[in-house]
Every structure is written in C-alpha cells, then in structure tokens.
Amino acid sequence: MTDSTSPPSEKRLAVFDTSPLVFLDVLGYTRKLPELHRVVAPPAVIEELTALPGEPGSGLPAKGWLERRTPEAETLRRVGGELTEGKGEKEAIALAVDLRALIVLNDKRARSASASG
C-alpha cells in the first residue's frame, strides 16, 4: 500500500469507469482510493455519477481527490471506432491510453475491451 503521506505525484494514475466507483462507494471503500492512487475520471463518467443525485457514487465528483480529465480527441475517435461500449467506457479507455495509466473497469467491459484491442 502507498503511504498516505506521499505526494500525489508519486501515486500511480488510475482512470476509473463509473461502475467500479459506484461499487466501491456502496462498499464504503472510496475513502481509501486517494491513499492508493491519483484517481482520474473522464467527463462522461462524471456525468454518469452525477445523473442520479443521492445515489451511490453521485457525491464523488465533489471530492477533491477525483480529477476530471478529458481524453485526446484522436484517441477517443480511435477507441470509439473499435469498441461498442458506452460513452463512459470509451472515454475512460481513451484517457487511460493517453495517460498510460492503470484503468479500472468492471470485468465484463474489461474483457470486451481487451478482446477488441
């Protein structure tokens, strides 16, 4: 485990899709995420989280540790042409490619993405 006193720049970037953030919020584990990683999500994931106020995950975008980053248009176009996943998944995958970061997807989507990559 990374020392929680480590500067954020020493923590590995991790791009998250919506479902894992919701699941971790339901389980009460999201408070541990900033101790382990610099947590990043693309705009579509932020929109999906905030779409249902009061639901699990909806308050996460207001947390200071969740960074919003936008993938490069060309990467998003390339990923979008190869995958049939939803907008959040496409943006998360494209952003992880751009940042050369760890990506956190649920198992089904991760298998789909790796099979078409």
C-alpha positions as CSV (number, residue, x, y, z in Angstrom):
1,M,0.0,0.0,0.0
2,T,1.2,3.5,-0.8
3,D,2.0,5.7,2.2
4,S,-0.9,8.2,2.5
5,T,1.6,11.0,3.2
6,S,3.3,10.5,-0.2
7,P,2.9,13.5,-2.6
8,P,0.2,12.9,-5.2
9,S,2.8,12.9,-8.0
10,E,4.3,9.7,-6.6
11,K,1.0,7.8,-6.7
12,R,0.1,5.9,-9.9
13,L,-2.6,7.4,-12.0
14,A,-5.7,5.2,-12.2
15,V,-8.6,6.0,-14.6
16,F,-11.9,4.8,-13.4
17,D,-15.1,3.9,-15.1
18,T,-18.4,4.6,-13.4
19,S,-19.4,1.1,-12.2
20,P,-16.3,0.5,-10.1
21,L,-16.6,3.8,-8.4
22,V,-20.3,3.1,-7.6
23,F,-19.5,-0.4,-6.3
24,L,-16.6,0.9,-4.1
25,D,-18.9,3.7,-2.8
26,V,-21.6,1.2,-1.9
27,L,-19.0,-0.8,0.0
28,G,-17.6,2.2,1.7
29,Y,-14.1,1.9,0.2
30,T,-13.9,5.1,-1.9
31,R,-12.2,6.9,1.0
32,K,-9.2,4.6,0.5
33,L,-8.8,5.4,-3.2
34,P,-6.8,8.7,-2.8
35,E,-4.4,6.9,-0.4
36,L,-3.6,4.4,-3.2
37,H,-3.8,6.3,-6.5
38,R,-4.3,9.6,-8.2
39,V,-7.9,8.9,-9.2
40,V,-9.0,10.3,-12.6
41,A,-12.3,10.1,-14.5
42,P,-13.3,11.5,-17.9
43,P,-16.3,13.8,-18.3
44,A,-18.8,11.1,-19.3
45,V,-18.0,9.2,-16.1
46,I,-18.5,12.3,-14.0
47,E,-21.8,12.9,-15.8
48,E,-23.0,9.4,-15.2
49,L,-22.1,9.7,-11.5
50,T,-24.0,12.9,-11.0
51,A,-27.0,11.9,-13.1
52,L,-28.9,10.5,-10.1
53,P,-28.4,12.7,-7.1
54,G,-28.4,10.8,-3.8
55,E,-27.5,7.5,-5.4
56,P,-24.2,5.7,-4.6
57,G,-21.3,7.4,-6.3
58,S,-23.2,10.7,-7.0
59,G,-21.2,12.7,-4.4
60,L,-17.8,11.5,-5.6
61,P,-17.2,14.2,-8.2
62,A,-17.4,16.8,-5.4
63,K,-14.4,15.1,-3.7
64,G,-11.2,17.0,-4.1
65,W,-9.3,13.8,-4.9
66,L,-11.3,12.8,-8.0
67,E,-9.6,14.5,-11.0
68,R,-11.6,15.2,-14.1
69,R,-9.5,14.8,-17.3
70,T,-10.6,14.8,-21.0
71,P,-9.1,12.3,-23.4
72,E,-7.5,13.5,-26.6
73,A,-10.0,13.7,-29.5
74,E,-7.9,11.5,-31.8
75,T,-7.5,8.8,-29.1
76,L,-11.2,8.9,-28.4
77,R,-12.1,8.6,-32.1
78,R,-9.8,5.6,-32.5
79,V,-11.1,3.9,-29.4
80,G,-14.7,4.7,-30.3
81,G,-14.3,3.1,-33.7
82,E,-13.0,-0.1,-32.1
83,L,-15.5,-0.5,-29.2
84,T,-19.2,-0.8,-28.8
85,E,-19.1,0.1,-25.1
86,G,-20.9,3.1,-23.7
87,K,-19.6,6.7,-23.7
88,G,-18.1,6.5,-20.2
89,E,-16.2,3.3,-21.0
90,K,-14.9,4.7,-24.3
91,E,-13.7,7.9,-22.6
92,A,-12.1,6.0,-19.7
93,I,-10.2,3.7,-22.1
94,A,-9.1,6.6,-24.3
95,L,-8.0,8.6,-21.3
96,A,-6.0,5.6,-19.9
97,V,-4.3,5.2,-23.2
98,D,-3.4,8.9,-23.3
99,L,-2.1,9.0,-19.8
100,R,-0.5,5.5,-19.9
101,A,-2.4,4.8,-16.8
102,L,-4.0,1.9,-15.0
103,I,-7.7,1.6,-15.9
104,V,-10.4,0.2,-13.6
105,L,-13.4,-1.3,-15.4
106,N,-15.8,-4.0,-14.4
107,D,-14.9,-7.5,-15.6
108,K,-17.3,-7.8,-18.5
109,R,-16.2,-4.5,-20.0
110,A,-12.6,-5.2,-19.4
111,R,-12.8,-8.5,-21.3
112,S,-14.6,-6.8,-24.1
113,A,-12.0,-4.1,-24.4
114,S,-9.1,-6.4,-24.3
115,A,-10.6,-8.8,-26.9
116,S,-11.1,-5.9,-29.4
117,G,-7.7,-4.3,-28.7
